[in-house]
Amino acid sequence: MGPKVSVVIPTYKRNRDFLKRAIDSVLAQTYENVEIVVIDDNIPDSNFRKDTETFMKFYANESKVVYIKNETNMGGALARNKGITQSQGGYITFLDDDDIYLPKKIERQLDYMISKNYDMTFTDLKIHNTKDVLIDYREFKFIKDFSNDSLLKTHIMRHITGTPTFMYKRDSLTKIGGFLDSKMGQEFYLMLKTIENKLNIGYLPFSDVVAYVHEGERISNGSNKLDGENKLFEFKKKYFNRFKFREKMFIRFRHHVVMAVAGLRSRMFFICIKHTFLAVVFSPIDAIIEPINYIKKVSTYKSSAYTNN
């Protein structure tokens, strides 16, 4: 039997059907030596805590599932950090409580990490809507240079994320201190710390993770999202001396696109229109190129059996 892999799943105000889907997707992994650490971050005495407690009794006799209840609401970053400290695995990966792993996720990623002795690896990410239709495919095949300097620039420009695609050696993750306690951009800052601490990073050009975009309370909606993205953009400016003028155009363009999408999803239509306009103003070239590339990419993966592996 290979090394134990711990999967940290923080949960907060989540419908039990989604949480069940997430947990069961890990139990269905082809790699068997797994530990599932569910961190209940609901407020004690709330209906959400009571409902989660009742639901988790279903897994009471499942030896692979560890259920931990926070005494206070800690937020996503600190909840994940608690999951890391409470876990037993030599390798650690993550799953949001509304997303899923496909059956070979852990097996394939762990094999790759061990074969190359990586400290950390990441993969592509499938993004689906509530009807389980692919609406985006986050891929990183364009990365040709995996030196720390090159990865840092790529990450600032395009974000090498999301969290469920990350897998770490336990010692490497604890060495860099886990997640930064921030309301927004937790996965961005974790990858930034990973790069700046010069960990040995590998990439697998496929996805065994499906992330879902749906209604429900989450910090990535409304004013929280907008404020967080503005703070993240201000943080990125500290690195602008590393970038050429054209690259800085793209960073600004991307920021305004993210703000426009956040405004649209939150029904803040003035915000959406304002930042769409600013995105075009800051980089008319990218305003043409990026939508075309997005449409081509989604069309390719929708028609490919690769999205159903």
C-alpha positions as CSV (number, residue, x, y, z in Angstrom):
1,M,0.0,0.0,0.0
2,G,1.3,3.4,-0.9
3,P,1.5,6.5,1.3
4,K,-1.6,7.9,2.8
5,V,-3.2,10.9,1.1
6,S,-5.3,13.3,3.2
7,V,-8.1,15.2,1.5
8,V,-9.2,18.3,3.4
9,I,-12.8,19.4,2.9
10,P,-13.9,22.5,4.7
11,T,-17.7,22.9,4.8
12,Y,-19.8,26.0,5.5
13,K,-23.6,26.4,5.0
14,R,-23.6,23.7,2.4
15,N,-26.5,21.7,1.2
16,R,-26.0,18.1,2.4
17,D,-26.5,16.7,-1.1
18,F,-23.4,18.6,-2.4
19,L,-21.3,17.6,0.6
20,K,-22.3,14.0,0.1
21,R,-21.4,14.2,-3.5
22,A,-17.9,15.6,-2.6
23,I,-17.2,13.0,0.1
24,D,-18.4,10.1,-2.0
25,S,-16.2,11.2,-4.9
26,V,-13.2,10.7,-2.7
27,L,-14.4,7.4,-1.3
28,A,-14.8,6.2,-4.9
29,Q,-11.1,6.9,-5.7
30,T,-9.1,4.1,-7.4
31,Y,-6.4,4.9,-4.9
32,E,-7.5,3.4,-1.6
33,N,-5.1,4.7,1.1
34,V,-7.0,8.0,1.6
35,E,-8.1,10.0,4.6
36,I,-11.0,12.5,4.3
37,V,-10.8,15.3,6.8
38,V,-14.1,17.2,6.9
39,I,-13.8,20.5,8.8
40,D,-17.3,21.8,9.9
41,D,-16.9,25.6,9.9
42,N,-20.5,26.3,10.6
43,I,-21.4,28.4,13.6
44,P,-22.1,26.2,16.6
45,D,-25.8,26.0,17.6
46,S,-26.8,27.1,14.1
47,N,-29.2,25.1,12.0
48,F,-26.4,24.5,9.5
49,R,-24.2,23.0,12.2
50,K,-27.0,20.8,13.5
51,D,-27.9,19.6,10.0
52,T,-24.2,18.8,9.2
53,E,-23.8,16.9,12.4
54,T,-26.9,14.8,11.6
55,F,-25.7,14.2,8.1
56,M,-22.2,13.2,9.1
57,K,-23.6,10.4,11.3
58,F,-24.0,8.6,7.9
59,Y,-20.2,8.3,7.8
60,A,-19.7,7.4,11.5
61,N,-18.5,3.9,10.7
62,E,-16.4,4.9,7.7
63,S,-12.8,4.6,8.9
64,K,-11.6,6.9,6.1
65,V,-13.7,9.9,7.2
66,V,-12.6,12.2,10.0
67,Y,-15.2,14.8,11.1
68,I,-14.0,17.9,13.0
69,K,-16.2,20.6,14.3
70,N,-14.8,24.1,14.8
71,E,-15.7,25.9,18.0
72,T,-16.1,29.2,16.0
73,N,-16.4,30.1,12.4
74,M,-12.8,30.4,11.2
75,G,-13.1,31.0,7.5
76,G,-11.9,28.9,4.6
77,A,-8.2,29.5,5.0
78,L,-7.9,28.8,8.7
79,A,-10.3,25.9,8.4
80,R,-8.1,24.3,5.7
81,N,-5.0,24.9,7.9
82,K,-6.8,23.2,10.8
83,G,-7.5,20.3,8.4
84,I,-3.8,20.1,7.5
85,T,-2.7,20.0,11.2
86,Q,-5.3,17.4,12.1
87,S,-4.6,15.1,9.1
88,Q,-2.2,12.1,9.1
89,G,-1.3,11.8,5.4
90,G,2.2,12.2,4.0
91,Y,0.5,13.9,1.0
92,I,-2.2,16.5,1.2
93,T,-4.8,17.7,-1.3
94,F,-8.0,19.7,-1.0
95,L,-11.6,19.6,-2.2
96,D,-14.4,22.2,-1.8
97,D,-17.6,20.9,-0.4
98,D,-19.5,21.5,-3.6
99,D,-16.9,20.1,-6.0
100,I,-15.9,16.5,-7.0
101,Y,-12.9,14.4,-7.8
102,L,-13.1,12.0,-10.8
103,P,-12.1,8.4,-9.8
104,K,-8.4,8.5,-10.8
105,K,-7.5,11.9,-9.4
106,I,-5.5,10.9,-6.4
107,E,-3.9,7.9,-8.1
108,R,-2.6,9.7,-11.1
109,Q,-1.4,12.8,-9.3
110,L,0.3,10.9,-6.5
111,D,2.1,8.6,-9.0
112,Y,3.4,11.7,-10.9
113,M,4.5,13.3,-7.7
114,I,6.4,10.3,-6.5
115,S,8.0,9.5,-9.9
116,K,9.4,13.0,-10.1
117,N,9.9,13.7,-6.4
118,Y,7.9,16.9,-6.6
119,D,7.0,19.0,-3.5
120,M,3.8,20.1,-5.1
121,T,1.8,19.5,-8.3
122,F,-1.2,21.1,-10.0
123,T,-3.5,20.1,-12.8
124,D,-6.1,21.5,-15.2
125,L,-9.6,22.3,-13.8
126,K,-13.0,21.6,-15.3
127,I,-15.7,24.2,-14.4
128,H,-19.3,23.1,-14.7
129,N,-22.7,24.8,-14.2
130,T,-25.5,23.3,-12.1
131,K,-26.7,21.4,-15.1
132,D,-23.3,19.7,-15.2
133,V,-22.4,21.3,-18.5
134,L,-18.8,22.4,-19.0
135,I,-18.6,26.2,-19.1
136,D,-14.8,26.7,-18.7
137,Y,-11.6,24.6,-18.8
138,R,-8.7,26.1,-16.9
139,E,-5.5,24.8,-18.5
140,F,-1.8,25.6,-18.3
141,K,-0.3,24.0,-21.3
142,F,1.1,27.4,-22.3
143,I,3.6,27.2,-19.5
144,K,6.9,26.1,-21.0
145,D,9.4,27.4,-18.4
146,F,9.0,26.1,-14.9
147,S,11.7,28.1,-13.3
148,N,10.6,30.0,-10.3
149,D,11.0,33.4,-11.9
150,S,8.9,32.4,-14.9
151,L,6.2,30.7,-12.8
152,L,5.9,33.8,-10.6
153,K,5.3,36.0,-13.7
154,T,2.8,33.5,-15.1
155,H,1.0,33.3,-11.8
156,I,0.7,37.1,-11.3
157,M,-0.7,37.4,-14.9
158,R,-3.0,34.4,-15.1
159,H,-3.3,32.7,-11.7
160,I,-2.1,29.1,-11.4
161,T,-5.1,27.9,-9.4
162,G,-7.5,26.2,-8.2
163,T,-7.2,24.6,-4.8
164,P,-8.7,21.1,-5.6
165,T,-6.0,20.6,-8.2
166,F,-3.2,21.1,-5.7
167,M,-1.3,18.2,-4.1
168,Y,1.5,18.7,-1.6
169,K,4.1,16.7,0.2
170,R,3.0,17.3,3.8
171,D,6.5,18.5,4.9
172,S,6.6,21.0,2.0
173,L,3.2,22.4,2.8
174,T,3.9,22.9,6.5
175,K,7.2,24.4,5.7
176,I,5.6,27.3,3.8
177,G,2.9,27.8,6.5
178,G,-0.2,26.6,4.7
179,F,-2.9,29.1,3.7
180,L,-2.8,32.8,4.3
181,D,-5.8,34.1,6.3
182,S,-7.5,36.2,3.7
183,K,-11.1,36.5,2.7
184,M,-10.3,36.4,-1.0
185,G,-7.5,34.9,-3.1
186,Q,-6.5,32.1,-0.6
187,E,-5.4,29.8,-3.4
188,F,-3.6,32.6,-5.2
189,Y,-1.5,33.4,-2.1
190,L,-0.8,29.8,-1.4
191,M,0.6,29.2,-4.9
192,L,2.6,32.4,-4.6
193,K,4.2,31.2,-1.4
194,T,4.9,27.9,-3.1
195,I,6.7,29.6,-5.9
196,E,8.6,32.1,-3.8
197,N,9.8,29.4,-1.4
198,K,11.2,27.6,-4.4
199,L,9.4,24.3,-4.0
200,N,9.8,21.8,-6.8
201,I,6.6,22.2,-8.7
202,G,5.1,19.9,-11.4
203,Y,2.1,20.2,-13.7
204,L,-0.1,17.5,-15.2
205,P,-2.0,18.6,-18.4
206,F,-5.3,17.0,-17.7
207,S,-8.2,17.4,-15.2
208,D,-9.6,14.9,-12.7
209,V,-11.5,17.7,-10.8
210,V,-14.8,19.3,-11.5
211,A,-15.6,22.6,-9.8
212,Y,-19.2,23.8,-9.9
213,V,-20.5,27.4,-10.3
214,H,-23.9,27.6,-8.7
215,E,-26.1,29.7,-6.4
216,G,-25.5,29.6,-2.6
217,E,-23.8,31.7,0.0
218,R,-20.2,32.0,-0.5
219,I,-17.6,34.7,0.0
220,S,-16.9,35.0,-3.7
221,N,-20.1,36.9,-4.3
222,G,-21.1,40.5,-4.1
223,S,-19.1,43.2,-2.3
224,N,-16.7,40.7,-0.7
225,K,-15.6,39.5,-4.1
226,L,-15.2,43.1,-5.4
227,D,-13.3,44.3,-2.4
228,G,-11.1,41.2,-2.4
229,E,-10.2,41.6,-6.1
230,N,-9.3,45.2,-5.7
231,K,-7.0,44.4,-2.8
232,L,-5.4,41.6,-4.8
233,F,-4.8,43.9,-7.7
234,E,-3.1,46.5,-5.4
235,F,-1.0,43.7,-4.1
236,K,0.1,42.6,-7.6
237,K,1.4,46.2,-8.3
238,K,4.3,45.4,-6.0
239,Y,5.6,43.1,-8.7
240,F,5.0,45.4,-11.7
241,N,8.7,46.2,-12.0
242,R,9.2,42.7,-13.2
243,F,6.8,43.1,-16.2
244,K,7.0,44.7,-19.6
245,F,4.4,47.3,-20.6
246,R,2.4,44.8,-22.7
247,E,2.3,42.3,-19.8
248,K,1.0,45.0,-17.4
249,M,-1.7,45.8,-19.9
250,F,-2.9,42.2,-19.6
251,I,-2.8,42.2,-15.8
252,R,-5.0,45.3,-15.8
253,F,-7.3,43.9,-18.4
254,R,-7.7,40.6,-16.5
255,H,-8.5,42.5,-13.3
256,H,-11.3,44.4,-14.9
257,V,-12.7,41.3,-16.6
258,V,-12.9,39.5,-13.2
259,M,-14.6,42.6,-11.7
260,A,-17.1,42.7,-14.6
261,V,-17.9,39.0,-14.2
262,A,-18.3,39.4,-10.5
263,G,-20.7,42.3,-11.0
264,L,-22.7,40.3,-13.5
265,R,-23.0,37.3,-11.2
266,S,-24.0,39.5,-8.3
267,R,-26.5,41.5,-10.4
268,M,-24.5,44.6,-10.0
269,F,-25.0,45.7,-13.6
270,F,-23.4,49.1,-13.3
271,I,-20.2,47.5,-11.9
272,C,-20.3,45.0,-14.8
273,I,-20.7,47.6,-17.5
274,K,-18.1,49.9,-15.9
275,H,-15.4,47.2,-15.7
276,T,-16.2,45.8,-19.1
277,F,-15.5,49.3,-20.5
278,L,-12.3,49.6,-18.5
279,A,-11.1,46.2,-19.7
280,V,-11.5,47.3,-23.3
281,V,-9.8,50.7,-22.6
282,F,-6.8,49.1,-20.9
283,S,-6.2,46.5,-23.5
284,P,-8.3,46.5,-26.7
285,I,-6.0,43.8,-28.1
286,D,-6.8,41.3,-25.3
287,A,-10.5,42.3,-25.4
288,I,-10.5,40.7,-28.9
289,I,-8.0,37.9,-28.4
290,E,-9.2,36.5,-25.0
291,P,-12.9,35.9,-25.8
292,I,-11.9,34.2,-29.1
293,N,-9.5,31.9,-27.3
294,Y,-12.1,31.2,-24.6
295,I,-14.7,30.2,-27.1
296,K,-12.3,27.9,-29.0
297,K,-11.1,26.3,-25.8
298,V,-14.6,25.5,-24.4
299,S,-15.8,24.3,-27.7
300,T,-12.8,22.0,-28.0
301,Y,-13.2,20.4,-24.6
302,K,-17.0,20.2,-24.8
303,S,-16.6,18.1,-27.9
304,S,-13.7,16.0,-26.6
305,A,-14.0,12.7,-24.7
306,Y,-11.1,14.1,-22.7
307,T,-13.6,16.0,-20.6
308,N,-15.2,12.8,-19.5
309,N,-12.1,10.8,-18.4
